[in-house]
Amino acid sequence: MNMSTNMSTSHASVRRGRHTRAAAAGITVCLGVTLAACGSSDGSSSSSGSGGGGKVGVSLILKTLSNPYFVSMEKDAKTQAGKDNVSLTVAAGSTDGDTQTQITAIDNAISRGDKGILITTNGDAVNTALKRAKQAGLFVIALDTAPNPANVADITYATDNEQAGKLDGQYAAAALDGKPAVIAMLDLFNNQVVSVDIDRDHGFLEGMGIDPGSKTENGKEAKSGKYTGGKGGTYTIACHQPTQGAIDGGRTAMENCLSANPDINVVYAINEPAGEGAYNALKAAGKEKNVAIYAIDGSCSGLKNVTSGKFAADAVQYPGKMAALGVSSIAKLARGGSKPDVTSGKTFYDTGTALVAAKAVSGITVQSPSQAASACWGG
């Protein structure tokens, strides 16, 4: 999870913009031209592994490794690779939106003879390289966010990002209990179109009972009117601001929104880092106690923010599950197994989502932070 170069993707992890805090120590990241010299994460050179018990070469290509969401993917992919006798090569962009590093990693996977690629795409610019990979016989699995068009990948493993946003929106509408809503929409980008951004933003509005006004762009809803979720009430959209999915971006976006309308009482955040930045801005303005922040991700630190009251609710996702399933699927396929299938009724394999909140509201199913803690990620 507003982005105006057409980079739409179907599912998910906003998901997930970059995080400004450093990732856990000990992570090996292959960037730019150095990718050609990088071996697999298990210390052996990546090899195609034609079948039987031989190693299967798989490349995991992430948006960045500065966000715990993607670090979780790397961790669980490595664990699964050890179980499945997979030679895993990990690469990542230097920032969210860095497509050139991802293109280099895709070309290196082809040259190495890998059997498959797992990718959280940074944008449409990688599509041509992914098509080359498929033509070379590699099986391409998109993680968290489907490419645009979705068939650039063979399949996508993701959370239903629209549903994640919708869960937040339904809770927000119910919690308002009929009171007027002055809403800040803290999106991912305003200069690129990526489906996770669209899906989460639109899902939140739909959950509140507000028509997004477009299927392909953010910010097209009526700027005032009535929301029909919960008991219903009036709403005003105070702003749409880009955050790049980062803490600093979230703070700047929230500051801009407060300048536009100091009466904001509901904040939709594309992800937890953006939500955390928004909270910091609200606290600096002395308004944090009167504003409900709704985030998406489900990290362990995000659940703590729900417990402390920084976030009103958090739609949780399972990034490590996406990556582990992807590794296993390519390993099985390379050894003669069948291709994975999408979830019935959907265009992708849905790895699930749930809503976590500290307070129950009428008509909304939630998990408590302690219940969700067993499946959280990022430490």
JOCOR-V82684 format. One record per residue. N is the residue number from 0. PHI is phi in whole degrees, 0 to 359 (999 if undefined). Layout:
BEGIN
N_PHI, N_PHI
END
This chain:
BEGIN
0_999, 1_999, 2_243, 3_271, 4_264, 5_296, 6_238, 7_299, 8_209, 9_284, 10_258, 11_230, 12_999, 13_999, 14_308, 15_155, 16_273, 17_281, 18_246, 19_279, 20_279, 21_292, 22_284, 23_300, 24_292, 25_92, 26_275, 27_264, 28_241, 29_257, 30_239, 31_53, 32_291, 33_292, 34_302, 35_298, 36_264, 37_278, 38_270, 39_282, 40_289, 41_266, 42_96, 43_263, 44_287, 45_291, 46_223, 47_292, 48_58, 49_287, 50_163, 51_57, 52_264, 53_293, 54_295, 55_252, 56_278, 57_225, 58_252, 59_253, 60_242, 61_256, 62_298, 63_208, 64_239, 65_259, 66_249, 67_305, 68_303, 69_280, 70_299, 71_297, 72_300, 73_300, 74_301, 75_287, 76_295, 77_296, 78_299, 79_293, 80_300, 81_296, 82_287, 83_259, 84_55, 85_252, 86_268, 87_259, 88_251, 89_250, 90_223, 91_205, 92_291, 93_282, 94_215, 95_298, 96_101, 97_283, 98_275, 99_296, 100_297, 101_294, 102_299, 103_300, 104_296, 105_297, 106_298, 107_293, 108_297, 109_297, 110_298, 111_287, 112_83, 113_301, 114_271, 115_196, 116_231, 117_249, 118_218, 119_259, 120_293, 121_268, 122_149, 123_298, 124_298, 125_276, 126_300, 127_298, 128_294, 129_295, 130_297, 131_299, 132_297, 133_296, 134_296, 135_277, 136_98, 137_279, 138_269, 139_252, 140_245, 141_276, 142_250, 143_74, 144_221, 145_284, 146_290, 147_239, 148_283, 149_298, 150_284, 151_297, 152_260, 153_287, 154_197, 155_241, 156_254, 157_200, 158_277, 159_285, 160_295, 161_296, 162_294, 163_299, 164_297, 165_296, 166_300, 167_299, 168_296, 169_296, 170_294, 171_301, 172_297, 173_294, 174_292, 175_294, 176_55, 177_91, 178_287, 179_299, 180_247, 181_247, 182_250, 183_257, 184_257, 185_261, 186_272, 187_276, 188_231, 189_231, 190_230, 191_213, 192_247, 193_232, 194_299, 195_299, 196_294, 197_296, 198_297, 199_291, 200_301, 201_294, 202_300, 203_299, 204_298, 205_298, 206_297, 207_280, 208_87, 209_240, 210_288, 211_296, 212_81, 213_198, 214_263, 215_235, 216_223, 217_274, 218_81, 219_260, 220_288, 221_299, 222_283, 223_205, 224_158, 225_239, 226_266, 227_251, 228_289, 229_57, 230_276, 231_80, 232_175, 233_270, 234_221, 235_225, 236_274, 237_283, 238_188, 239_237, 240_228, 241_281, 242_237, 243_57, 244_67, 245_239, 246_298, 247_299, 248_295, 249_295, 250_293, 251_298, 252_299, 253_292, 254_300, 255_296, 256_293, 257_295, 258_295, 259_285, 260_202, 261_286, 262_264, 263_303, 264_232, 265_226, 266_237, 267_266, 268_239, 269_303, 270_203, 271_294, 272_303, 273_298, 274_295, 275_294, 276_297, 277_299, 278_300, 279_299, 280_292, 281_296, 282_295, 283_298, 284_270, 285_71, 286_243, 287_296, 288_281, 289_249, 290_232, 291_261, 292_256, 293_243, 294_240, 295_222, 296_164, 297_94, 298_287, 299_297, 300_291, 301_296, 302_296, 303_295, 304_292, 305_290, 306_300, 307_283, 308_97, 309_298, 310_252, 311_286, 312_201, 313_217, 314_276, 315_268, 316_229, 317_230, 318_297, 319_298, 320_297, 321_302, 322_292, 323_297, 324_298, 325_296, 326_300, 327_297, 328_295, 329_292, 330_299, 331_295, 332_297, 333_295, 334_257, 335_100, 336_282, 337_274, 338_289, 339_290, 340_249, 341_285, 342_292, 343_306, 344_84, 345_232, 346_264, 347_213, 348_272, 349_273, 350_267, 351_96, 352_207, 353_208, 354_256, 355_247, 356_211, 357_279, 358_241, 359_279, 360_232, 361_299, 362_83, 363_241, 364_273, 365_226, 366_258, 367_282, 368_305, 369_291, 370_294, 371_280, 372_299, 373_294, 374_246, 375_283, 376_225, 377_92, 378_75
END
